[in-house]
Amino acid sequence: MGVWSYRRTKGRAMTSRSAPRVLLLTTPGRRSGEPRSTCVAFLESDGGYIVWGTASGARRDPHWFRNLRAAGRTEVQVLGRTFPATVHEYVGAQRDAVWNDLITARVPSVRRYARKAARTIPVAILRPVPDSNDQSGT
């Protein structure tokens, strides 16, 4: 229902002042190559969209993040705007800085999922492809 609702309402039904904003990703499946869509929380930073894969505390990285990692590209919908984006996964000290200084600072509730997961939560930035012909909706 999340993907359908996001597309139908251009994300407005999933926007809240108290929660992180949500975007829609459509990424090729790493095995099938078929497009897979999912709604994920994000934060805007440094000209891109920061996403993280807590999987609600699961022991493994979520499928959508593994697909992002494998594809290196995705289609992003933020409200009524849709555009292609590149994926850069943060690792090591860079990942830790983004996790601690940005994500947990703005969304402290993610800490409990990280503790439950007992793994390093993957973090990536999605950057719009320059000069892409995005599809802005109203």
N, C-alpha and C positions, 0 to 999 in steps of 0.2 A: 504494500500500500504506500510506502514512503516514496518510491520512485514515481509512481502514478500521480500521487498527490502533489509532489514537487513540480512535475511537468504541467499538470492541470492548472495549478495556481501560480506558476512561475516562482515557486519558493515562498510565497507570502504566507501560506498555511503553516510553514515550519519555522517562522521567524518569531523570536521571543526576545524580550529585553533582558531576561535573566539567564539565558543560556547562550552558548556560542552560536554564531550564525552557521547555517548549513548550506553546502553546495552539492551539486549533483555531478558525479564523475561517470564518464562512459569510457571504459578502457578495454582493449582487446584481451580476452582470456589468454593466459600464458600457454595453455595447452590447445584450446580449441580455435583461438583467433577470433572467436565470436565476440561482439561487443557486450560488455557486462556493465550495468549501471548500478550505482549505489549512492546513497546520501551520506555525506560525512561532515563533521564539524570542521570549521576552519577559522584561522585568524589571518587578517591581512598584515603583511610585513614586507618591507624591502621590495615593493613593486610586484609582489606575488601573493600566493595563498598558501599558508602553512597548514599542513594536514598531519595527523598522527594516527597510528594504528593500535589503539588499546584493545580492540575487540572485546570490550566490556570485561577485561581481565582474563581472557583466555590465554592458555599457555603458548599458543602459536600466533604468529602474525596473521592478521586477517587476510582472506583471499584477495580482497580488493587492493590491499597494499602490495601483496606479492605480484599481482597483475601489473600494478603501476611500476614496480621495480623492474619487471621483465620487459615491459613495453617501452619505458622511457618517454612516453607521450600519452596524452589523454585528451578527451574533450571535456570541458568544464562548463557547467551552467551555474551562474550566480544570478539568482532572481530571473529576470527576463533576458539576460545576456549570455550567449553561448559562444565559446571560442576554443580553438585548439591550444594546448599548453604542453610545454616540456616539463619533465620531472627531474628534480635533483634531490637525491636522498642525502640528508645530513648524516655524517658518521663521526665517531670519535669526539674530540673536544668541541667541534662545531655543533654536533648534535646535542651534546650535553648543555652547551650554552643556550641554544634555542629552547630546549626542553625546560631548563631551569629558569632562564631569564624572561622568557616570553610565555610559553604554554602554561606551565604551572603557576606563574604569576597572575595570569589572566583567567585561567580555568583551574583553580585549585582542586576541584573534584576529581581530576584525572589521576591524581596521586594514588587514590585508593585502588584504581584499576591497575596501575603499575605495580603496586605492592602485591595484589592478588595474582597478577600474571607471572611475577618472578622472572621477568625477562626485560631486556632493554626495549622500550617502546620505540618503534621506528618513526622517524619524522622526515618529512619531505617538503619542499617548496615547489609549487606549480607556478610556472611563469608563462603568461600569455605569449604566444608566438608573435613576434613583431610583424606589423603590417598584415596580420591575418584579417580576413574579411569576416569579422564577427557578425552574428545575427542578433541584433538588439530587438527585443520585443517590448511591447507596451503593456 
